[in-house]
Structure formats: C-alpha cells, structure tokens
Amino acid sequence: MKLIELTDGSLVLTDLGAAVYFRALYESSQERLGEVARLAEIRETAAPRFARAVRRLADGSCSLPEALAGMDEAP
C-alpha cells in the first residue's frame, strides 16, 4: 500500500502513510467531539447553558473563552 518504506535499514512513513494516519486521527477526534455534543444534548434539561456552550465549542462556532462567557449570560 506504500504507507511505509525501508530506508537505510529503518522503516519510514511515506507521505501517503502520514496522510492515512492523520486522517484516522482526525476522524477519531470528530467522533469524540460528536459524542461530547450528544452528551450535552442528553443533559440539556439539567444544565441548558452548559449544554449549549459545550455544543458550540464542539462544533467550532465559538472559542473556549466565548463558551465560558456564554454560560454566564442570562438565558
């Protein structure tokens, strides 16, 4: 598959191998963020401002300071 190659007696990751690795890492991170957002959604009735801040942070629509500030705002 040309993901690694043998160079001077050592295994070296090819550009394609690095791309495959980082793609898998990205997909894993996306899945984890989705689970965090679902957790916030499930518990939204108990802590609506917290849940909203977590969802916004997970989907990238705000930064951590913005999410924290949003939790302090009145509903």
Contact map, one row per residue, 1 for C-alpha under 8 A:
111000000000000000000000000000000000000000000000000000000000000000000000000
111110000000010110000000000000000000000000000000000000000000000000000000000
111110000000111111010000000000000000000000000000000000000000000000000000000
011111000011110010000000000000000000000000000000000000000000000000000000000
011111100011110000000000000000000000000000000000000000000000000000000000000
000111111111000000000000000000000000000000000000000000000000000000000000000
000011111111000000000000000000000000000000000000000000000000000000000000000
000001111100000000000000000000000000000000000000000000000000000000000000000
000001111110000000000000000000000000000000000000000000000000000000000000000
000001111111000000000000000000000000000000000000000000000000000000000000000
000111101111100000000000000000000000000000000000000000000000000000000000000
000111100111110000000000000000000000000000000000000000000000000000000000000
001110000011111111000000000000000000000000000000000000000000000000000000000
011110000001111111000000000000000000000000000000000000000000000000000000000
001000000000111111100000000000000000000000000000000000000000000000000000000
011000000000111111110000000000000000000000000000000000000000000000000000000
011100000000111111111000000000000000000000000000000000000000000000000000000
001000000000111111111100000000000000000000000000000000000000000000000000000
000000000000001111111110000000000000000000000000000000000000000000000000000
001000000000000111111111000000000000000000000000000000000000000000000000000
000000000000000011111111100000000000000000000000000000000000000000000000000
000000000000000001111111110000000000000000000000000000000000000000000000000
000000000000000000111111111000000000000000000000000000000000000000000000000
000000000000000000011111111100000000000000000000000000000000000000000000000
000000000000000000001111111110000000000000000000000000000000000000000000000
000000000000000000000111111111000000000000000000000000000000000000000000000
000000000000000000000011111111100000000000000000000000000000000000000000000
000000000000000000000001111111110000000000000000000000000000000000000000000
000000000000000000000000111111111000000000000000000000000000000000000000000
000000000000000000000000011111111100000000000000000000000000000000000000000
000000000000000000000000001111111110000000000000000000000000000000000000000
000000000000000000000000000111111111000000000000000000000000000000000000000
000000000000000000000000000011111111100000000000000000000110000000000000000
000000000000000000000000000001111111110000000000000000000100000000000000000
000000000000000000000000000000111111111000000000000000000000000000000000000
000000000000000000000000000000011111111100000000000001100100000000000000000
000000000000000000000000000000001111111110000000001001100100000000000000000
000000000000000000000000000000000111111111000000000000000000000000000000000
000000000000000000000000000000000011111111100000000000000000000000000000000
000000000000000000000000000000000001111111110000011101100000000000000000000
000000000000000000000000000000000000111111110000001100100000000000000000000
000000000000000000000000000000000000011111111000000000000000000000000000000
000000000000000000000000000000000000001111111111001000000000000000000000000
000000000000000000000000000000000000000111111111111100000000000000000000000
000000000000000000000000000000000000000001111111000000000000000000000000000
000000000000000000000000000000000000000000111111000000000000000000000000000
000000000000000000000000000000000000000000111111111000000000000000000000000
000000000000000000000000000000000000000000111111111100000000000000000000000
000000000000000000000000000000000000000000010011111110000000000000000110001
000000000000000000000000000000000000000100010011111111000000000000000010000
000000000000000000000000000000000000100110110011111111100000000000000000000
000000000000000000000000000000000000000110010001111111110000000000000000000
000000000000000000000000000000000000000000000000111111111000000000110110000
000000000000000000000000000000000001100100000000011111111100000000100000000
000000000000000000000000000000000001100110000000001111111110000000000000000
000000000000000000000000000000000000000000000000000111111111110000100000000
000000000000000000000000000000000000000000000000000011111111111100100000000
000000000000000000000000000000001101100000000000000001111111100000000000000
000000000000000000000000000000001000000000000000000000111111100000000000000
000000000000000000000000000000000000000000000000000000011111111000000000000
000000000000000000000000000000000000000000000000000000011111111000000000000
000000000000000000000000000000000000000000000000000000011001111101100000000
000000000000000000000000000000000000000000000000000000001001111111100000000
000000000000000000000000000000000000000000000000000000001000011111110000000
000000000000000000000000000000000000000000000000000000000000001111111000000
000000000000000000000000000000000000000000000000000000000000011111111100000
000000000000000000000000000000000000000000000000000011011000011111111110000
000000000000000000000000000000000000000000000000000010000000000111111111000
000000000000000000000000000000000000000000000000000000000000000011111111100
000000000000000000000000000000000000000000000000100010000000000001111111100
000000000000000000000000000000000000000000000000110010000000000000111111100
000000000000000000000000000000000000000000000000000000000000000000011111110
000000000000000000000000000000000000000000000000000000000000000000001111111
000000000000000000000000000000000000000000000000000000000000000000000001111
000000000000000000000000000000000000000000000000100000000000000000000000111
